[in-house]
Amino acid sequence: MNSLSKIEREQLLDRFPVTDVELDQLLFLAHAYDPTSPSESLLELSPSLKNRVDGKHTCQRIVQESFGRLFEVTRRGVFLLAFSETDGLYSTAQFMEACMVLLGRRGDALAERALWEGGAATATDDAAPTAISLMEWIYGLVLAVEELSSRTLKDENIVDEAPKAWVSSLGLPGESAVSSPIFRQWLTEVAPTLQFVLSTFSHLFFLGSTERLSCPWSLPIPPRAGGDSLLASSPTPCSMLFDISTATPLVSMGLHGYLWKSLYQSTERGLSFHTMQSHLTSFYGPTILIIRSTKGDVLGYYTEIPWKITSSTTSAVTMQEMADGKDAFMFTLHPVWRRYGRTHEEPKGRMVQYLHGTQQKASNLSGLSIDGVAVDAPRLHITTNLENCKAVKIGRSFQDGHLLGSEEDLYFDVEEIQLYAVAPNLSTMIAGEEIGQRAIETKGKRLFLRKLLL
């Protein structure tokens, strides 16, 4: 590829969204690529590429079984402008265009299509992927990204087990074919950022970095305890942070690229609404609440609106914050993986989230409430004694759907609670903790003065 003239290089740079350095990397790979044996060829393209894959078993398996064939299918199916088959640059441009699709630089629609086609890449015909083959392919990509990112996998034996639990989110039997429209709808409603796992893998595989990704794929990273007292005194993060089969659904729902910090684990601090409440209000920033019922249902809520205790049944500030662009969504992880995002209705007059503290006068709404058709009829209600909690299908702030495994169930008892603070970086995490602590201290002083006056 060193024989390319300056004009030919400029022509490629004009047609493909790459930098000079990236162009050199891809030109080298294009020169070595053999379309007659795509899987073997991709592994042998360059010493640096082979070193990134060598010894990384999941990544190597993905390349050999699926990615090589997907790349060749993509390469043969690309549409090239300004290049004809008689052009000397045609094969090079064809290779480059396939890379652009898999790198996500030709738009979401083509990237989504390629991710879907990857699920059928091991088949001998052009049939649509099955639910299980699609989930195994995507999950394999997640593991491969972790490997290429030099992250340590907790348990390599979960490679073949986790996808079986994910199939339920598609609402289809494992061996049923998944059409492209169904897959696109599933991505939109359930896993809006999962498409980036393919482009992240491609960036790591071809270019060795993810610097130019608009949405880098990253599983939750707990802050490292170190010199800062706020983090050094924090409890050890729950093992769920390192369970890829659980973390991936949450990340795919839109929590990509964030640090997670454990605020409260009932298995470590005891199952107590009051204890959970104190930690829930101790962080001023986005939080994730995960609840497991005594029947094994796992459901939860992510919100960018800081929690605060209110004595009223509605909170105008909360509603306004939702209107001002802060995100929130409800979700289930077991037995079905689902995401219930915000509706597009005007939030005025709706309850989004409400916390009626244990120290306040008891009422029918004491505890934690989320969404609902009216202020006295929440969609999810966690009681202060954690028994006879309620979860219904219909609300106004979020998409409708069942929160419990059985459609007949309306009530449940809590078995376990996990609470996390999330932030885009360490400094934001620390700032959220400091603001939350100041708010608690200020409230404590007010209560103390009120008692003195009485």
TAFENNOR-V912760 format. One line per field, one symbol per residue. ss: DSSP state (2 for helix, 1 for strand, 0 for the rest). psi: psi as a letter, one per 30 degrees, with the letter a starting at -180 (. if undefined). A space follows every 10 residues. Layout:
ss->???
psi->???
//
This chain:
ss->0000022222 2222200002 2222222222 2200222222 2220002222 2220002222 2222222222 2222222000 0000000002 2222222222 2200000222 2222222200 0000000001 2222222222 2222222200 0000022222 0222222222 0000001002 2222222220 0000022222 2222222000 0000000000 1100000022 2200000022 2202222222 2200000011 1111122220 0022222222 0000001111 1110000111 1110000010 0000022222 2220000111 1111000111 0100000000 0011110000 0000001111 1111001111 1100000011 1000000100 0000000000 1101111111 1110022222 2222222222 2222222222 2220
psi->fffkleeeee eeeefkille eeeeeeeeee efkjffieee eefgeleeee effkfjeeee eeeeeeeeee eeeeefglkk kgklffkfge eeeeeeeeee effgggleee eeeeeefffg fflfagllll eeeeeeeeee eeeeeeefgh kkkejfffef eefeffefff gllegkkjle eeeeeeeeee ifgfffeeee eeeeeefglg egkfikkklk jkkkkbfkee effllkklff fgjefeeeee effghkgkkk kkekjffegk jkeeeeeeee gfkiaklkkk kklffgkjla kkkfjkklkk flfljeeeee eefgfkllll lkfkfkjlkj lklglkfkgk kekkjjlffl kklfgkbkkk alflfgilek jjlfgglhlk jlekafflkl lkflekffkf llkkekkkkk kklfleeeee eeeeeeeeee eeeeeeeeee eee.
//
